[in-house]
């Protein structure tokens, strides 16, 4: 790849080519599960890739070598095609205007000889040497320059020759740490890992040991502490499985698993505690499992060992926090390793169905989380068990339709004192189940508790609409009343009610199915979840959080147009006519998005949107969503002009305040109601 600079040409080795084969497509999968059932929008991830490439180019210049570079503005962004998983998006960038602290670049992304995306990007630079850098973006950006983040740090990894442990060794070594890993019997695998690390220029050594041997653990740690002068990082990854039903489990099956997984973790934690406490610094990361929380047949020994690790992690964190030693655990879900191969091969389709991201994880994805926990970026994080499971554990908080219905039935049985067989989806709360006004408060309270959600007063049961004279006239809902009702209850079936909108029939809208649909509309969007999976695509260079603001707004806009018939699976972000950023989103921020329908056109829809953190405006974006043809290509790219009508649909998706919870309503019903037209 060749990058053109103002005054020189920089030739890059083929190995440094920026590809999207994993970068873009992997990130898409991380983001797709935030809004199940709505289209993924790969266009915004192409913007992410171009921004990363442009930042790489700028930072290659000597003038920008010690700088933070952030995306300030994206202009003239045009998309043509999807980047499919397995394809390589080759990004080229050229500087067209060089200012003192801003650079304008022309960037393009192509697959083969087909251009997929182009844009003009304005990147702003802040000198890290400045004691008091400019405000605005600079004072909100906390970007970790990951290259050599662990220089002069030392790390011990148990079980490091294979699987997750191996990935942890490589992740820490890639960041500059001196790494020693412990293996029990896989000498060939250990030698291969050392050779691979050496070829990459990393410092990695291997020691043979049984983690159940406490004396050997203390001997090895003492030797390394004397040699290095300090032990900075410990990763306890050694683990085995001996699955079998409890009734037929032999004592050795219990002892081996508990001894390796739990006692082995204790041994090395115990060995490093004094060296870390004496230096008043250190990070211990224990590899646990989601099996500690979910009961799986045949894994009594394994689940007990991992549950013990979780308890050990929390208690040890409490003891060592005052000595500035942090202790955390990572709980992987189904990861593609040798240890999980038998289980994965047993029922691969069923396993993927249990994972919202519809795939198993890679060991490297655990390694990147471990590297984060070991870094100073996690300096205020201790005593936590971090789930890395592709969303598997979300099924506890994002239940299926059947699970929602069963839970709602239980709530109504308890609140109304009715029998289970009296409840059906179409049963009305008042007419069929005998609910009274006071019961509605109890139902809301029990629903909040059952689903761990917040239901604002009057949102599920907006009875106060009956007291407003502008909405009720002569015992019937007025046109304004119906419009208001459609906005307040988009989850209810209002089609039949609108034909004869009598006041006394209002209570019949409150059915069991209505409650279930309301629960299903609850959604969460916290962009910081995606941040961790993006920064490692270009090691050594800063993450571009601003382009992820576009991702969030595009996902929100996708919900709006996705609700219109014909858009369900054939829509893509085709053009960004405006993208202005005032602050950068950083990991940990919860962003509130508001997407507004500006117009519908023959070929798509124009959406504008804003993002906030609290009351602070982060960015503003105007986007065009287009239909796709059968070959997944954009049919037409329309300029946002000659609108059929101009209007705004506010608050369709609003992630509430700082909680990360919000509601989106069927946009098309609101749109028709606000325009008072059935053939929009």
VEXVO-648716 format. One record per residue (C-alpha): x, y, z. Coordinates in steps of 0.2 Angstrom, whole numbers, padded with zeros to 4 digits, always signed. Layout:
<nodes>
XYZ...
</nodes>
This chain:
<nodes>
+0000+0000+0000+0006+0018-0004+0001+0033+0006+0004+0050-0002+0011+0063+0010+0013+0082+0005+0031+0081+0003+0036+0062+0002+0030+0045-0002+0030+0032+0012+0031+0014+0006+0024+0001+0018+0028-0018+0019+0014-0029+0012+0011-0036+0030+0006-0019+0036-0009-0017+0024-0025-0012+0032-0038-0025+0030-0056-0027+0034-0056-0046+0034-0058-0047+0053-0057-0029+0058-0074-0023+0050-0084-0039+0050-0079-0044+0068-0084-0027+0074-0101-0028+0065-0105-0044+0074-0101-0036+0091-0114-0022+0087-0127-0032+0078-0134-0039+0094-0139-0023+0101-0154-0022+0091-0159-0040+0087-0170-0041+0071-0164-0025+0063-0152-0023+0049-0133-0022+0052-0125-0007+0044-0108-0011+0038-0106+0006+0030-0102+0015+0046-0088+0002+0050-0080+0006+0033-0079+0024+0039-0071+0017+0055-0058+0008+0045-0054+0023+0034-0053+0034+0049-0041+0022+0057-0030+0021+0041-0030+0040+0040-0025+0042+0058-0011+0029+0055-0005+0040+0040-0005+0056+0051+0004+0048+0065+0017+0041+0053+0023+0058+0050+0037+0064+0062+0027+0080+0066+0013+0070+0073+0023+0056+0081+0019+0061+0099+0001+0067+0097-0017+0061+0100-0026+0062+0083-0046+0062+0083-0059+0063+0070-0066+0080+0070-0077+0080+0054-0082+0068+0040-0088+0076+0024-0095+0069+0008-0096+0051+0014-0102+0040+0000-0105+0021+0001-0108+0008-0013-0107-0009-0007-0106-0021+0008-0090-0027+0015-0094-0046+0017-0086-0056+0030-0070-0064+0023-0067-0049+0011-0053-0037+0013-0056-0018+0012-0041-0010+0006-0040+0008+0012-0030+0022+0004-0028+0039+0011-0020+0055+0004-0017+0071+0013-0025+0086+0003-0023+0100+0016-0011+0101+0030-0014+0114+0044-0005+0117+0060-0016+0105+0070-0028+0099+0058-0027+0088+0042-0039+0085+0029-0038+0069+0020-0046+0060+0005-0049+0042+0009-0056+0028-0001-0060+0010+0003-0061-0004-0010-0063-0023-0012-0052-0028-0027-0055-0015-0040-0073-0010-0034-0074+0006-0024-0085+0003-0008-0083+0020+0001-0075+0037+0000-0075+0052+0011-0065+0068+0016-0060+0067+0034-0054+0081+0045-0043+0075+0059-0037+0086+0073-0020+0083+0082-0016+0087+0100+0002+0087+0106+0005+0075+0121+0019+0086+0127+0007+0101+0130+0004+0103+0148-0012+0112+0145-0019+0106+0129-0034+0114+0121-0051+0110+0127-0066+0105+0117-0061+0087+0111-0045+0087+0119-0051+0087+0137-0063+0073+0134-0053+0061+0124-0044+0047+0135-0036+0037+0121-0024+0024+0126-0009+0023+0115-0007+0005+0116+0009+0002+0107+0022-0003+0120+0009+0000+0134+0018-0013+0145+0036-0009+0142+0046-0014+0157+0031-0023+0164+0032-0042+0169+0019-0055+0168+0016-0073+0173+0003-0084+0164-0002-0101+0170-0008-0113+0157+0000-0103+0144+0005-0115+0130-0013-0118+0123-0030-0110+0121-0035-0095+0131-0018-0095+0140-0008-0094+0124-0019-0079+0118-0015-0070+0134+0003-0073+0132+0004-0066+0115-0008-0051+0119+0003-0046+0134+0019-0049+0124+0013-0038+0110+0011-0024+0122+0029-0025+0127+0028-0035+0143+0041-0048+0147+0031-0064+0149+0034-0081+0157+0021-0094+0155+0019-0110+0164+0014-0126+0156+0012-0144+0163+0014-0156+0148+0013-0148+0131+0031-0145+0128+0030-0145+0109+0016-0132+0110+0026-0122+0123+0042-0122+0112+0031-0117+0096+0024-0102+0106+0041-0096+0112+0048-0097+0094+0033-0088+0087+0035-0074+0100+0053-0073+0097+0050-0071+0078+0039-0057+0082+0052-0048+0093+0044-0052+0110+0052-0058+0126+0043-0074+0131+0050-0089+0141+0042-0106+0146+0043-0115+0163+0036-0133+0166+0026-0134+0182+0011-0142+0189+0000-0128+0196-0006-0139+0210+0012-0139+0217+0012-0124+0229+0031-0126+0233+0035-0125+0214+0024-0110+0212+0032-0100+0226+0049-0106+0220+0046-0100+0202+0038-0083+0207+0053-0080+0219+0065-0083+0206+0057-0071+0194+0054-0058+0207+0073-0058+0211+0077-0058+0192+0065-0044+0187+0064-0035+0203+0045-0034+0202+0030-0045+0197+0017-0034+0188+0004-0045+0180-0002-0063+0185-0015-0072+0173-0021-0088+0180-0027-0098+0165-0023-0116+0169-0038-0126+0169-0045-0143+0164-0062-0152+0162-0067-0169+0168-0086-0169+0163-0097-0182+0170-0114-0184+0179-0112-0182+0198-0119-0199+0203-0105-0208+0193-0091-0195+0196-0076-0203+0204-0066-0194+0217-0051-0191+0206-0062-0182+0194-0067-0170+0207-0050-0168+0215-0041-0165+0198-0053-0151+0192-0053-0142+0209-0035-0145+0212-0030-0138+0195-0043-0124+0192-0046-0118+0210-0031-0123+0220-0019-0119+0206-0026-0101+0205-0024-0100+0224-0006-0106+0223+0000-0092+0211-0011-0079+0219-0003-0083+0235+0015-0083+0228+0013-0066+0220+0004-0057+0234+0019-0052+0244+0030-0046+0229+0016-0036+0222+0011-0029+0239+0029-0024+0243+0030-0014+0226+0012-0007+0229+0007-0012+0212+0000-0027+0202-0014-0034+0192-0021-0052+0195-0033-0059+0182-0041-0075+0185-0049-0085+0171-0066-0090+0177-0081-0096+0166-0100-0092+0164-0102-0110+0169-0100-0103+0187-0117-0095+0185-0127-0107+0174-0130-0124+0179-0124-0137+0166-0127-0155+0167-0111-0165+0170-0101-0150+0176-0103-0150+0195-0084-0151+0197-0080-0138+0184-0094-0126+0189-0088-0127+0207-0070-0123+0203-0075-0108+0193-0088-0102+0206-0074-0103+0219-0062-0093+0207-0076-0079+0207-0077-0079+0226-0058-0079+0228-0057-0065+0216-0069-0053+0225-0062-0057+0242-0044-0055+0237-0048-0039+0228-0055-0032+0245-0039-0037+0254-0027-0030+0242-0035-0014+0236-0027-0003+0249-0010-0010+0243-0014-0004+0225-0015-0022+0219-0030-0025+0208-0039-0042+0206-0052-0046+0193-0058-0061+0183-0064-0064+0165-0078-0077+0163-0078-0083+0145-0092-0091+0136-0090-0103+0122-0073-0101+0115-0065-0110+0101-0051-0120+0110-0046-0138+0111-0054-0140+0128-0071-0135+0121-0070-0144+0105-0079-0159+0110-0094-0149+0117-0094-0138+0102-0095-0153+0090-0109-0161+0100-0122-0148+0095-0114-0133+0085-0131-0126+0079-0139-0127+0096-0124-0119+0104-0124-0104+0092-0143-0102+0094-0139-0099+0113-0127-0085+0109-0135-0069+0103-0120-0065+0092-0123-0082+0083-0105-0088+0084-0092-0095+0097-0078-0083+0103-0060-0084+0098-0046-0085+0111-0038-0069+0105-0054-0060+0111-0051-0066+0128-0033-0061+0127-0037-0043+0122-0049-0041+0138-0035-0048+0149-0023-0036+0142-0035-0022+0145-0038-0027+0163-0019-0028+0166-0016-0011+0159-0017+0006+0167-0033+0009+0158-0042-0002+0171-0034+0007+0185-0050+0009+0194-0057-0008+0191-0055-0022+0204-0066-0036+0211-0075-0038+0195-0080-0054+0185-0081-0048+0167-0092-0059+0156-0085-0061+0138-0098-0073+0131-0105-0065+0115-0121-0060+0124-0125-0077+0130-0129-0071+0148-0140-0057+0141-0154-0070+0138-0157-0068+0157-0161-0050+0154-0167-0051+0136-0179-0066+0137-0188-0074+0122-0206-0070+0118-0211-0086+0127-0201-0082+0142-0209-0065+0143-0226-0072+0141-0223-0085+0155-0216-0071+0167-0231-0059+0163-0243-0073+0167-0234-0076+0184-0235-0058+0188-0254-0057+0184-0258-0073+0194-0250-0065+0209-0256-0047+0207-0275-0052+0202-0277-0068+0211-0283-0077+0195-0279-0095+0190-0266-0098+0177-0278-0106+0164-0288-0090+0164-0274-0080+0156-0272-0080+0137-0263-0067+0126-0280-0059+0121-0287-0058+0138-0291-0041+0144-0285-0035+0161-0301-0027+0166-0315-0037+0157-0308-0054+0158-0296-0054+0173-0306-0042+0184-0292-0029+0187-0296-0013+0195-0287+0004+0195-0277+0001+0210-0271-0016+0203-0262-0007+0189-0250+0000+0201-0246-0017+0208-0244-0024+0191-0232-0011+0186-0222-0013+0202-0221-0032+0199-0216-0031+0181-0202-0019+0185-0195-0032+0198-0198-0047+0187-0189-0039+0172-0177-0027+0180-0183-0012+0171-0190+0005+0175-0208+0009+0169-0212+0027+0170-0229+0032+0177-0242+0032+0163-0231+0024+0150-0238+0007+0150-0256+0011+0156-0259+0030+0151-0276+0031+0159-0273+0050+0162-0277+0053+0144-0295+0051+0149-0296+0066+0159-0290+0078+0146-0305+0086+0137-0295+0089+0121-0294+0070+0118-0312+0065+0123-0328+0072+0116-0345+0065+0118-0338+0049+0125-0326+0046+0111-0308+0049+0107-0306+0064+0096-0293+0064+0081-0281+0072+0092-0284+0059+0106-0281+0045+0094-0265+0053+0088-0260+0055+0106-0265+0037+0110-0255+0030+0095-0239+0040+0102-0242+0034+0119-0246+0016+0116-0237+0011+0100-0236-0007+0106-0255-0009+0107-0267-0015+0093-0276+0001+0089-0282-0003+0072-0300-0010+0077-0301+0003+0091-0299+0018+0079-0314+0012+0070-0325+0015+0085-0315+0024+0098-0327+0024+0113-0321+0029+0130-0328+0014+0138-0318+0003+0126-0302+0010+0131-0299-0002+0145-0300-0016+0132-0284-0011+0125-0275-0017+0140-0272-0035+0136-0259-0048+0141-0252-0047+0124-0250-0028+0125-0240-0030+0141-0229-0043+0132-0226-0031+0117-0222-0017+0129-0208-0027+0138-0201-0032+0121-0198-0014+0116-0186-0011+0130-0168-0009+0122-0151-0005+0128-0137+0004+0119-0121+0007+0127-0107+0010+0114-0093+0007+0126-0096-0011+0124-0090-0010+0106-0075+0001+0110-0065-0013+0118-0067-0024+0102-0061-0010+0090-0045-0002+0097-0035-0018+0095-0038-0018+0076-0024-0006+0074-0012-0009+0088-0002+0006+0093-0014+0019+0086-0028+0028+0094-0046+0023+0093-0057+0035+0084-0073+0035+0095-0081+0049+0085-0084+0037+0070-0093+0025+0083-0105+0039+0087-0110+0037+0069-0112+0019+0072-0124+0022+0086-0134+0035+0077-0135+0024+0061-0141+0009+0071-0155+0020+0079-0159+0026+0062-0160+0009+0056-0173+0005+0069-0184+0019+0062-0183+0014+0043-0183-0005+0048-0200-0003+0055-0207+0002+0038-0213-0012+0027-0200-0016+0014-0185-0011+0024-0183-0026+0036-0168-0034+0027-0165-0023+0012-0158-0007+0019-0141+0000+0021-0133+0017+0026-0129+0024+0009-0123+0042+0012-0118+0053+0026-0122+0071+0021-0116+0079+0038-0106+0072+0052-0100+0085+0065-0092+0080+0081-0090+0091+0097-0083+0079+0109-0077+0061+0108-0086+0046+0116-0074+0037+0128-0076+0019+0135-0088+0020+0149-0099+0033+0142-0117+0030+0139-0124+0039+0124-0142+0045+0122-0147+0045+0103-0162+0054+0095-0165+0049+0077-0177+0060+0067-0185+0056+0051-0183+0070+0039-0191+0062+0024-0196+0046+0015-0191+0045-0003-0194+0033-0017-0177+0025-0014-0175+0027+0005-0176+0038+0019-0167+0054+0026-0163+0053+0044-0155+0066+0056-0149+0062+0073-0140+0069+0088-0130+0060+0102-0128+0066+0120-0118+0061+0135-0129+0068+0149-0134+0085+0143-0118+0087+0132-0121+0087+0114-0108+0074+0106-0111+0075+0088-0124+0078+0074-0126+0067+0059-0137+0067+0043-0139+0051+0034-0148+0043+0019-0154+0025+0020-0156+0016+0004-0165+0000-0002-0154-0014-0009-0157-0024-0024-0155-0043-0024-0136-0042-0027-0135-0032-0011-0131-0016-0020-0138+0001-0017-0151+0004-0030-0149+0023-0031-0141+0037-0021-0152+0052-0019-0148+0069-0014-0158+0075+0001-0169+0087-0008-0186+0088-0016-0194+0080+0000-0211+0073-0001-0213+0082+0016-0202+0089+0029-0205+0084+0047-0196+0077+0062-0201+0062+0072-0193+0065+0090-0190+0053+0103-0192+0037+0093-0177+0030+0101-0170+0038+0116-0158+0029+0128-0163+0036+0144-0152+0047+0154-0137+0038+0162-0146+0021+0164-0144+0015+0147-0162+0009+0146-0174+0016+0133-0189+0012+0122-0192+0013+0104-0209+0013+0097-0215+0008+0079-0210+0023+0069-0222+0021+0055-0237+0021+0066-0231+0037+0074-0227+0045+0057-0244+0041+0050-0252+0048+0066-0242+0064+0065-0246+0067+0047-0264+0061+0049-0262+0051+0033-0265+0033+0029-0255+0033+0013-0239+0041+0017
</nodes>
